[in-house]
Amino acid sequence: MVKGATGKVIAKLKFAFWCHAFTSRYQVRVWDANIRHAFPNLPAAYSAALNRQAIYLDLDSLRKFRNRIAHHEPILAEPLPQRQQSIRTLIRWRCIEVSEWHATWEAVSQNMATKP
């Protein structure tokens, strides 16, 4: 194997791969036993299935939004605050420290608050 190639495996996976990984097809085989390990800050009151579904819905919505941007389609009619909140929520569910770090540098929220 080429030196450093193993570190690129996750980075090379497409966004659609991650969305598909959170479909109900993998609920029993993957997520019932592992969702709390992968996302330790999920709402405790929800079942593994409800948490997986929430992650899937947010990821799929963000994937479609990202594709609109990639194809230079207009996004001003999109619910931008909700998209930003989805990103923050997903990061926080995965890691509180990364969420706090992200909050120190992301500028989207401030720019949306000052839009004309």
C-alpha positions in Angstrom: 0.0 0.0 0.0 1.2 3.5 -0.7 2.5 5.4 2.3 -0.2 7.7 3.7 -3.0 6.1 1.6 -4.9 4.7 4.5 -5.4 8.2 6.0 -7.2 9.3 2.9 -9.8 6.6 2.8 -12.4 8.5 4.9 -11.6 11.8 3.3 -12.2 10.3 -0.2 -15.7 9.0 0.7 -18.5 11.0 -0.9 -21.1 12.9 1.1 -23.7 10.5 -0.4 -21.9 7.6 1.2 -22.4 9.1 4.7 -26.1 9.8 4.0 -26.6 6.3 2.8 -24.9 4.9 5.8 -27.6 6.4 8.0 -30.5 4.9 6.1 -32.8 2.5 8.0 -31.2 -0.4 6.1 -28.2 -0.2 8.6 -30.3 0.3 11.7 -29.9 -3.2 13.2 -26.5 -4.1 11.8 -24.7 -0.9 12.6 -26.6 1.8 14.5 -28.5 0.0 17.3 -25.2 -1.0 19.0 -22.9 1.9 17.8 -24.8 5.2 17.4 -24.1 6.3 21.0 -20.4 5.5 20.5 -20.2 7.5 17.2 -22.4 10.3 18.5 -22.0 10.4 22.3 -24.0 13.7 22.7 -27.2 12.6 21.1 -30.5 13.3 23.0 -30.7 10.6 25.7 -34.5 10.5 25.5 -34.5 9.2 21.9 -34.1 5.7 20.7 -31.2 4.7 18.4 -33.7 4.6 15.5 -35.0 8.1 16.1 -31.5 9.4 16.5 -30.3 7.7 13.4 -33.3 9.1 11.5 -32.6 12.6 12.7 -29.0 12.4 11.6 -30.0 11.0 8.2 -32.6 13.8 7.6 -30.1 16.5 8.5 -27.3 14.9 6.4 -29.5 14.4 3.4 -30.8 17.9 3.6 -27.3 19.3 3.8 -26.2 17.1 0.9 -28.9 18.5 -1.3 -28.0 22.0 -0.2 -24.3 21.4 -0.9 -25.2 20.1 -4.3 -27.2 23.2 -5.1 -24.1 25.3 -4.2 -21.8 23.1 -6.2 -24.0 23.5 -9.3 -24.1 27.3 -8.8 -27.9 27.3 -8.2 -29.5 30.1 -6.1 -29.7 29.4 -2.4 -31.1 32.6 -1.0 -34.6 31.1 -0.9 -33.2 28.2 1.2 -33.8 28.2 5.0 -30.2 29.2 5.7 -30.5 29.5 9.5 -31.9 26.0 9.7 -29.1 24.7 7.5 -26.5 26.4 9.8 -28.3 24.9 12.8 -28.2 21.4 11.4 -24.4 21.7 10.9 -24.0 22.9 14.5 -26.2 20.2 15.8 -24.5 17.4 14.0 -21.0 18.6 15.1 -22.2 18.9 18.7 -23.7 15.4 18.7 -20.4 14.1 17.5 -18.0 16.1 19.7 -18.7 19.0 22.1 -15.1 20.2 22.0 -15.1 20.4 18.2 -18.5 22.2 18.3 -17.0 24.8 20.7 -14.0 25.2 18.5 -16.2 25.6 15.4 -18.2 28.3 17.1 -15.0 30.4 17.6 -14.2 30.7 13.8 -17.4 30.1 11.8 -18.6 33.4 10.3 -21.8 32.3 8.6 -24.0 33.0 11.7 -22.7 36.5 12.1 -23.0 37.2 8.4 -26.6 36.0 8.3 -27.4 38.2 11.3 -26.1 41.3 9.6 -27.5 40.7 6.1 -29.4 43.7 4.5 
